[in-house]
């Protein structure tokens, strides 16, 4: 974990989760090894290409530091319950509060409170671990 002099806040943790979700989206897709396509490539005309559903997505791969930060955030998730994990990741993926409240069968304010509690739990763990590291160095 990166050395940090200032204590963590819920906004810092939420931003790190959003960055981790964006990094996960930019990772290359995992293809199953051992399967291949024996069919020839279909050459399409311009007007046929407009009607296809195949969209070429050009994403720049994340940097190694971004991947490392994403993996660090994924370690933080272990401190949460399963429902809290789903809530935090849905919010990091920028789902609306209405969609989140429908998923968890509660009102939006309750979903927001649960999200704040999950972030605060992670903040407490992070600040506690940084304090114990500072005490160990002294």
C-alpha positions in Angstrom: 0.0 0.0 0.0 1.3 3.5 -0.8 2.6 5.6 2.0 0.1 8.3 3.0 0.7 11.1 5.4 -2.9 12.3 5.6 -5.8 10.3 7.0 -8.2 8.7 4.6 -11.7 10.2 4.1 -14.8 8.6 2.6 -14.4 10.8 -0.5 -10.9 9.5 -1.0 -12.1 5.9 -0.8 -15.0 6.5 -3.2 -12.6 8.1 -5.7 -10.3 5.2 -5.5 -13.2 2.8 -6.1 -14.2 4.9 -9.2 -10.7 4.8 -10.5 -10.6 1.0 -9.9 -13.8 0.5 -11.8 -12.5 2.6 -14.7 -9.3 0.6 -14.7 -11.2 -2.7 -14.7 -13.2 -1.5 -17.8 -9.9 -0.7 -19.6 -8.4 -4.2 -19.1 -8.4 -6.5 -22.1 -11.1 -9.1 -22.3 -10.2 -12.6 -21.1 -10.5 -15.1 -24.0 -10.6 -18.8 -23.4 -7.4 -20.5 -24.6 -7.7 -23.4 -27.0 -10.7 -22.4 -29.0 -10.4 -20.9 -32.5 -12.6 -20.0 -35.4 -12.1 -21.9 -38.6 -14.5 -19.7 -40.6 -12.9 -17.2 -43.0 -13.2 -13.6 -42.2 -16.2 -12.0 -43.9 -15.3 -8.9 -45.9 -18.2 -6.5 -45.8 -19.1 -3.5 -47.8 -19.4 0.0 -46.3 -23.2 -0.2 -46.1 -23.1 -3.7 -44.5 -20.7 -2.5 -41.8 -23.1 0.2 -40.8 -25.8 -2.4 -40.0 -23.7 -4.8 -38.0 -23.7 -4.9 -34.2 -19.9 -5.4 -34.1 -18.4 -2.3 -32.7 -14.6 -2.0 -32.5 -13.8 -0.6 -29.0 -10.5 1.1 -28.8 -9.5 1.3 -25.2 -6.0 2.2 -24.1 -4.7 -0.3 -21.6 -4.2 0.8 -18.1 -0.8 1.6 -16.7 0.9 -0.9 -14.3 0.4 1.7 -11.5 -3.4 1.8 -12.2 -3.6 -2.0 -12.1 -1.7 -2.1 -8.9 -4.0 0.5 -7.3 -7.0 -1.4 -8.6 -5.7 -4.6 -6.9 -5.1 -2.7 -3.7 -8.7 -1.5 -3.7 -9.9 -5.1 -4.3 -8.1 -6.1 -1.2 -10.1 -3.5 0.8 -13.3 -5.1 -0.3 -12.6 -8.1 2.0 -13.5 -5.9 5.0 -17.1 -5.6 3.7 -20.1 -7.9 3.7 -21.3 -9.2 0.3 -24.2 -6.8 0.0 -21.9 -3.9 0.9 -19.5 -5.0 -1.8 -22.2 -5.0 -4.4 -23.4 -1.6 -3.3 -19.9 0.0 -3.3 -19.1 -1.5 -6.7 -22.4 -0.4 -8.2 -21.8 3.1 -7.1 -18.2 3.1 -8.4 -19.6 2.0 -11.8 -21.8 5.1 -11.6 -25.1 3.4 -11.3 -27.9 5.8 -10.2 -29.3 5.7 -6.7 -32.6 4.7 -8.1 -31.2 1.6 -9.8 -29.2 0.8 -6.6 -32.3 1.2 -4.4 -34.3 -1.2 -6.7 -31.5 -3.8 -6.6 -31.4 -3.7 -2.8 -35.2 -3.2 -2.3 -34.9 -0.1 -0.2 -35.4 3.7 -0.6 -32.6 5.8 -2.0 -31.8 7.5 1.3 -31.3 4.1 2.9 -29.0 3.0 0.1 -27.0 6.2 0.5 -26.7 5.6 4.2 -25.5 2.0 3.7 -23.0 3.2 1.1 -21.7 5.9 3.6 -21.4 3.2 6.3 -19.5 0.9 4.0 -17.1 3.7 3.0 -16.7 4.7 6.7 -15.8 1.1 7.6 -13.1 1.1 5.0 -11.8 4.5 6.1 -11.6 3.2 9.7 -9.6 0.1 8.6 -7.3 2.2 6.4 -6.6 4.8 9.1 -6.1 2.1 11.7 -3.6 0.3 9.6 -1.7 3.4 8.8 -1.5 4.3 12.5 -0.2 0.9 13.4 2.5 1.2 10.6 3.6 4.6 12.0 3.8 3.2 15.5 5.9 0.2 14.3 8.4 2.6 12.6 9.0 4.6 15.8 
